Amino acid sequence: MIVLGARIRGEELSLSLYNRVSKALEYLKENPTSKVVVSGGQGKGEAITEAEAMAQFFYENGIERDRIIKEEKSTTTFENIKFSKEFLNGEKEVIIVSNDFHLYRASMIAKRLGLKPYTLSAETPAIVKTQLWIREYIAVLKSLLFDKG
C-alpha cells in the first residue's frame, strides 16, 4: 500500500491527508500483515516531511513501526509513486490511497511506471472539493504530456 502525501501545516495533517491516513488505517487494521509506504517530502511551511507526519499518525494508532516505510524525497504525485516503487521489492500490485479527486491520475501514473494499481478512496473535504477537482483536471493534462516512466 502507498499513501500519497498532501500538505501538512507544521506537523499537523491537513484534512485531506487526515482522511487518507484514516482510510489506510482501516485497511491496515483489517489486514495485519500488510505494510504501508508513506510518501511525501517536506515542503514550505512543513516542519517535518509528510511521510514522517503520516508515520506518526500510524504509530499513534497502533500500527507497528516495522509495517511503515517512509519515502521522504518526493514533491509530486509522479515522484510519490516512482520513489515508493523502489520499496515494493519488485511487487507490481499495489493499493494506492488518496482522495477521490486524485485517484484517476495516480492510477494512470502507476500504470505508466509498470504497476498494477488498486485504489482506496478517501473523501475530499467539501470546503476544497471544487478547487481541487479543477486543479486536478489541469494536472491530468500535465501528467499525460510529461509524467512518463
VOPAGU-2260 file (C-alpha; in pm, 1 decimal, decimal comma):
REM VOPAGU-2260
SITE   aa  ch    i         X         Y         Z
SITE  MET   A    0       0,0       0,0       0,0
SITE  ILE   A    1     117,2     351,0     -80,4
SITE  VAL   A    2     -39,7     652,8      88,2
SITE  LEU   A    3      25,9     963,8    -118,6
SITE  GLY   A    4     133,1    1273,6      66,9
SITE  ALA   A    5     -53,7    1602,3      94,7
SITE  ARG   A    6      11,0    1930,6     269,1
SITE  ILE   A    7      78,7    1948,6     639,1
SITE  ARG   A    8      96,9    2264,8     848,6
SITE  GLY   A    9     395,8    2247,1    1077,6
SITE  GLU   A   10     349,4    1888,5    1191,1
SITE  GLU   A   11     -31,1    1885,9    1164,7
SITE  LEU   A   12    -208,7    1683,6     896,2
SITE  SER   A   13    -437,8    1873,2     660,5
SITE  LEU   A   14    -793,5    1740,3     649,2
SITE  SER   A   15    -723,2    1585,6     306,6
SITE  LEU   A   16    -422,1    1398,7     441,6
SITE  TYR   A   17    -604,0    1302,7     760,8
SITE  ASN   A   18    -878,9    1145,9     550,1
SITE  ARG   A   19    -616,8     949,6     352,4
SITE  VAL   A   20    -439,1     807,8     656,1
SITE  SER   A   21    -768,9     731,1     830,9
SITE  LYS   A   22    -883,2     527,0     529,8
SITE  ALA   A   23    -545,9     349,3     515,0
SITE  LEU   A   24    -560,5     280,3     890,1
SITE  GLU   A   25    -890,8      95,2     848,0
SITE  TYR   A   26    -731,0    -127,3     584,5
SITE  LEU   A   27    -413,3    -186,1     787,5
SITE  LYS   A   28    -613,1    -290,4    1094,0
SITE  GLU   A   29    -816,5    -535,1     883,1
SITE  ASN   A   30    -500,5    -669,4     713,1
SITE  PRO   A   31    -237,2    -707,9     987,0
SITE  THR   A   32      33,8    -844,0     756,7
SITE  SER   A   33      14,3    -553,1     512,3
SITE  LYS   A   34     284,1    -288,0     503,4
SITE  VAL   A   35     244,5      75,8     403,2
SITE  VAL   A   36     472,5     316,6     221,9
SITE  VAL   A   37     400,7     670,6     337,5
SITE  SER   A   38     515,2     902,8      63,7
SITE  GLY   A   39     592,4    1272,4      76,3
SITE  GLY   A   40     880,9    1510,6     125,6
SITE  GLN   A   41     897,2    1837,6     315,0
SITE  GLY   A   42     752,5    2149,9     159,6
SITE  LYS   A   43     732,9    2514,0     255,1
SITE  GLY   A   44     565,9    2561,9     593,8
SITE  GLU   A   45     616,1    2197,8     686,3
SITE  ALA   A   46     826,2    2127,6     998,0
SITE  ILE   A   47     871,6    1759,9     907,4
SITE  THR   A   48     819,3    1550,1     596,6
SITE  GLU   A   49     468,5    1447,6     500,7
SITE  ALA   A   50     589,3    1087,1     529,5
SITE  GLU   A   51     701,5    1143,3     889,1
SITE  ALA   A   52     367,3    1305,6     977,9
SITE  MET   A   53     181,1    1006,2     836,8
SITE  ALA   A   54     414,4     759,8    1010,7
SITE  GLN   A   55     349,8     935,5    1343,1
SITE  PHE   A   56     -26,1     905,3    1284,9
SITE  PHE   A   57       4,6     531,3    1224,2
SITE  TYR   A   58     234,0     478,4    1529,2
SITE  GLU   A   59     -12,0     667,1    1749,2
SITE  ASN   A   60    -295,2     449,0    1619,9
SITE  GLY   A   61    -131,3     114,5    1689,4
SITE  ILE   A   62      45,6      27,1    1364,4
SITE  GLU   A   63     385,9    -129,1    1432,9
SITE  ARG   A   64     691,8      60,2    1309,2
SITE  ASP   A   65     814,5    -237,1    1105,1
SITE  ARG   A   66     499,0    -214,3     888,5
SITE  ILE   A   67     565,9     150,0     792,8
SITE  ILE   A   68     816,0     250,8     525,6
SITE  LYS   A   69     893,4     619,9     478,5
SITE  GLU   A   70     961,2     767,6     133,6
SITE  GLU   A   71    1066,3    1123,7     213,1
SITE  LYS   A   72    1210,1    1268,7    -111,0
SITE  SER   A   73     904,5    1319,3    -330,7
SITE  THR   A   74     741,9    1652,5    -410,3
SITE  THR   A   75     490,0    1548,2    -679,9
SITE  THR   A   76     243,9    1265,4    -736,5
SITE  PHE   A   77     471,9    1122,1   -1005,3
SITE  GLU   A   78     764,7    1121,1    -762,3
SITE  ASN   A   79     545,6     978,2    -481,9
SITE  ILE   A   80     476,8     671,2    -690,1
SITE  LYS   A   81     813,9     644,0    -864,9
SITE  PHE   A   82    1015,5     668,3    -542,4
SITE  SER   A   83     772,5     446,5    -346,9
SITE  LYS   A   84     801,7     177,3    -614,0
SITE  GLU   A   85    1162,4     126,1    -500,0
SITE  PHE   A   86    1029,4     -13,1    -169,0
SITE  LEU   A   87     790,9    -266,8    -327,8
SITE  ASN   A   88    1060,0    -533,3    -381,0
SITE  GLY   A   89     950,2    -597,6    -738,0
SITE  GLU   A   90     583,4    -637,1    -645,0
SITE  LYS   A   91     359,5    -496,8    -919,0
SITE  GLU   A   92      21,0    -499,7    -745,4
SITE  VAL   A   93     -23,3    -209,2    -509,6
SITE  ILE   A   94    -304,6     -27,5    -332,3
SITE  ILE   A   95    -283,6     348,4    -372,2
SITE  VAL   A   96    -458,2     561,3    -111,5
SITE  SER   A   97    -554,3     918,2    -189,7
SITE  ASN   A   98    -856,8    1144,8    -206,2
SITE  ASP   A   99   -1124,5    1062,5    -461,4
SITE  PHE   A  100   -1036,8    1350,5    -696,9
SITE  HIS   A  101    -674,6    1232,9    -718,2
SITE  LEU   A  102    -704,1     861,1    -787,7
SITE  TYR   A  103    -754,1     868,5   -1165,2
SITE  ARG   A  104    -422,8    1044,7   -1220,7
SITE  ALA   A  105    -240,8     844,3    -953,5
SITE  SER   A  106    -356,6     520,3   -1119,8
SITE  MET   A  107    -255,1     647,0   -1462,3
SITE  ILE   A  108      94,0     729,4   -1335,0
SITE  ALA   A  109     127,6     394,7   -1154,0
SITE  LYS   A  110      37,3     206,5   -1472,7
SITE  ARG   A  111     295,2     406,8   -1668,6
SITE  LEU   A  112     552,6     302,2   -1409,6
SITE  GLY   A  113     467,7     -65,0   -1459,6
SITE  LEU   A  114     246,5    -117,1   -1156,6
SITE  LYS   A  115     -97,8    -272,2   -1130,4
SITE  PRO   A  116    -279,0     -24,6    -905,3
SITE  TYR   A  117    -586,0     -78,2    -693,7
SITE  THR   A  118    -730,7     226,3    -526,2
SITE  LEU   A  119    -862,0     310,9    -183,8
SITE  SER   A  120   -1054,4     634,9    -189,9
SITE  ALA   A  121   -1060,7     887,8      91,3
SITE  GLU   A  122   -1318,9    1162,7      96,2
SITE  THR   A  123   -1219,4    1507,6     -24,5
SITE  PRO   A  124   -1313,3    1779,6     225,6
SITE  ALA   A  125   -1617,1    1970,7      95,7
SITE  ILE   A  126   -1456,3    2308,8     153,0
SITE  VAL   A  127   -1184,7    2241,2    -109,4
SITE  LYS   A  128   -1361,7    1993,1    -338,5
SITE  THR   A  129   -1436,7    2228,0    -629,6
SITE  GLN   A  130   -1093,6    2388,9    -621,5
SITE  LEU   A  131    -915,4    2052,3    -614,7
SITE  TRP   A  132   -1122,3    1899,4    -894,7
SITE  ILE   A  133   -1041,4    2197,1   -1120,9
SITE  ARG   A  134    -673,5    2178,8   -1030,5
SITE  GLU   A  135    -674,1    1803,8   -1092,9
SITE  TYR   A  136    -808,5    1838,7   -1449,0
SITE  ILE   A  137    -507,3    2055,2   -1528,6
SITE  ALA   A  138    -273,7    1812,3   -1350,7
SITE  VAL   A  139    -409,5    1520,3   -1556,3
SITE  LEU   A  140    -321,1    1707,6   -1875,3
SITE  LYS   A  141      28,9    1776,1   -1741,1
SITE  SER   A  142      72,0    1410,2   -1649,4
SITE  LEU   A  143     -44,4    1294,2   -1991,1
SITE  LEU   A  144     223,4    1510,5   -2150,7
SITE  PHE   A  145     515,0    1484,8   -1909,6
SITE  ASP   A  146     490,5    1206,6   -1648,3
SITE  LYS   A  147     648,1     916,6   -1833,5
SITE  GLY   A  148     814,3     612,4   -1678,8
